[in-house]
């Protein structure tokens, strides 16, 4: 069977470079990809941000791996301001998560287009545990992305062993021709004359040039985010949980005077106090990008 993954991977890298260039506000070029085979499982690496993209129409998933330190520089380009070279704060991590999901989704759409599959239902998400990754073995492709000014990063794609077969063109099924007894011809049906459909001409919507300090963030501003307000946490044994009844009381790990935590996509971004607005609970923010205590 001919290798159909190599040209598909090259088209996906080109799509990633295009989206990354739009986000970073500069031309990004994808270099030549290299293929390797891997028998081992993909592991969670603190220096890597990995996404899993699922393509329902092709019944497959692929993994895209990005270098976290390079993503920090890309976020600096998007924000239009140099960083301090340190760790990403909570808000920057949220931007990173949405950025890699957008790039991975674009690569999934490129794959679907090149293999004549539908792009409907394509989803990309950041993997937080190794159980989200497909099972090995993998066909792994790596390509450099030249961002300019001497800055380049390497993007890695992993396809499971079934991807080659699922993306291969399938021959049309051959049906056996059976003898059909002669039947009386049906009466002629009146055929209505069809008319051509007239479409209104449209122009592509141009990408707005962002103001200094807000470079290209408009591309991710409308992405929906899930915000959770956490009053506190605790640990209970299974025996304690199953013995709960109406009226049971258990303690949380916070005092009543302490602020509650605000999470965006499971990332702690702020703390605040509970207030009431129009008979509904609300949170008044008292601290942004709080420092997480490390044990």
N, C-alpha and C positions, 0 to 999 in steps of 0.2 A: 504494500500500500504506500503511495507517495506521501511524503511528509507535508501535510497541509497546515501544521501548526506554525512553522517558521514564517511563512508570509502573513498569516493571521496575526502572529505576535508583532511583526514589524509594523503592520497597520495600527495595532493597538498602541505601540510606543509612539508612533507619529501623532495619534489622537491625544495621548497624554501630553506630548510636547506642546501641542496647540492649546490645550486647556491651561496648562501651566504658564505658557507665555501670556495668555489673556489675563490670568490672575496676577502674575508678577509684573505686567505692563512692559514686557520686552520680548524679543524674538527668542524662542527656545528651539533647539534642534536636537533630534534624536539620532544617536550614532548607531552603528551596526550592532545587532544583537548577537549574542553567543548562546548556544544551547548546551546544556548538560543534563545528565540523567541522575536522579537521586532516589535511593531506596529508603531513606530515613524519613521520619515524621518531621513536620514543621513545628518548631518550638516557639514559645513566647520569649522574645528578646527585649530587654529594657531599652536597647539602643535602636530598635526597629518599630515602626508603626505598620501593622499589617491589616489589610482589608480583605474581606471575602465578598465576592460579587457573584450573585446567582442569576442565571439566565433561564427562566422557566421554559421558554420555547425550545431550547436545546437540551434541557434537563442536565445541565452541568454547572459547575462553579469553578472559579479560578481565584488564586490568591495573588495580591499585589503587595510587595514589601518596599517600604520607603525608609530612608535613613532619617532618624529623628533630628539629628543635629543639622542636617541639610534643610529639613522642614522649618526649623527655627529661622534660618536665613531667608527662606521663601516668605515666611510670615512677615519678616522685617521689610521685604520688598513690597508686600501687599499693603502694609501699614504706612509705607513711605518714610520710615524712621529707623535709624540703626539701633540695634539692641545692645545689651551689655555683655552678650556672649554667655550668659548664665542659663539656668534652667528656665523652661517655659512656665509662665504662670498659668493660672486656671483658665483665664479668658483666652490666652494664646493657644492652649491645648484644645479648647473648644473650636477655635478657628481651624486648627490643624485637622481635627476630626472631620469637620465639614468639607475642608479642602480636599483631603485624600478620598473621601467618599464621592465627591463630585468628579475627580479625575478618574477613579476606578469605574464609575458608572459610564463615563464617556468611553472608556476602553471596552466596556461590555457592549455598548451600542455599536462600536466599530466592529467587534467580533461578530455580532448578530448580522450586521449589514453584509460583511464579507462572506458569510456562510449561508446567506439567504434564510435567516431565521428572524422571527419577530422580536422587536426590542421592547415589547410590552412587558411590564412586570419586573424589569431589571432592578435589582436592589443591591446596594453596597453598604457595608457596615464595618466598623473597626472591630477586630477580633480581640476580646479581652481574655480568652482562655483557649488553649490548644484544641479543645473539643470542637471548636467551630471550623477547624480546617478539614478539608477532604483527606481521605486515607491515601498513603503512599502506595506505589511509587509515583514519582512526578517527572514530567518534562519541564525543566526550568530554563527560562530565558532571562538574560540580563543585558541591559543596554544603557549606555551613558546618555544623560540629558545635559546638553551644554546650555547653561543659563546666561552666559556672557560674563565679562569682566573677570575671567579666570575662574569662575565658579561653575562646577559641574557636579551632578549627583548621579547615582546609579539606581535604576528602577528594576526590580526583579518580578517576574511573573512565574507562577507555578500552576501547571495543569495536571490533573490526575491522569492515570493511565487510560481511562475510558474516553477522554476528550477527543483523541485522534479518531476513534470509531464513531462517536456521536456527531462529529462535525463532518465526517466524510459524506459525499453525495450518495444518496441511496438510489439504486436502480428502481424504475417503476415496476410495480407488481405485474406479473403476467397472468392473465386470467384465461382459463380453458374455454374454448369456443364450443358450445354444444349446439347440436342441430335443433332448430326451432321450427315447429310445424307451421305451415302457411296459415295465415289468418286473413280475414277480410280486412281490407284497408279501412282505417277509420275515416270518418267524414272530414273533409277539409275544414281547417279552423281559420277564422279570419285573423289576419296578422295586422295589428295596428302599426302605422308608420311611426318609427322612433324619431325623436328629435334630439339634436345635440344639446348638451348642457353648457351653458355659458358661465364661466367662472370670473369673478372680479379679480383683476390683476392686483398683485400685492408686492411689496418690497420688503426685504429682510430688515428687521429692526436693528439699527446700529448699536454697538456697545458704547455706552457713555464713557467719556474720559473722566476719571475720578479727580477730585480736588487733591492738592498736596496734603499728605497725612491721612488720606482715606482711599489709597490706591486700590481700585477694583474690588472693594468690599461690597459694592452693590450687588455683585454676583452671588453673594451668599447671604445677603441681608434678609431675603424672604424665605430662607430655609426654616421650616418649623422646628422648634426645640422643645423638649419636655423639661419642665421645671418642677422640682420636688422640694417641698419644705419639710425637713426632718426634725421633729420635736426631740427625738432621742432614740437610743437603741439599748438593747439588752440581750442577754443570752439566757435561754431557758432549755431545760432538758425536754426530751420528747415526752417523758412522763408528765411534766408540768403542763405542756401544751395540750395534751389530750384530756387532761383533767379540768381544763377551763370550763367554767359555766357562766351564765349571765350574772354579772355583778362581780366577777373575779377582778382582782387588782394586782398589778405587778409594777415594779419600780423600773424607771429608765435610768440611764447613766448620766443624766444632767440634772442640775438643780433648777428649781422653778424660776430663778432669777437669771439664768444663763440664756444667751441668745440661741435661736434655732439656726440650723444649717440650710443653705439653699444650694441645690445641685442642678446643673444643666447637663443633660445627657450623662448623668452619673459622675460629673466633675464638680467638686466643691468650688463655687465662685464667690460666695458672699455669706454673711451672717446678718441676722436681724431679729427684731422683736415682733411678736404677734399683736396685731391691732384689729379693730373691727371697723369696716367701711360698709355703710348701707346694709347692715345686718349680715354681712359676710366677713369671714376671716380674711385678713390680709397680712402682709409682712412688710414692715418698715425697715429698710436696709440700713445697717449701722456700720458695716465693714465690708469692703470689696477685696477680693483676692486674699483671703485670710491665710495666714501661715499655718500649715497643718503640723500639729505636734507629732514628733517622731519618737517612738519608744526605743 
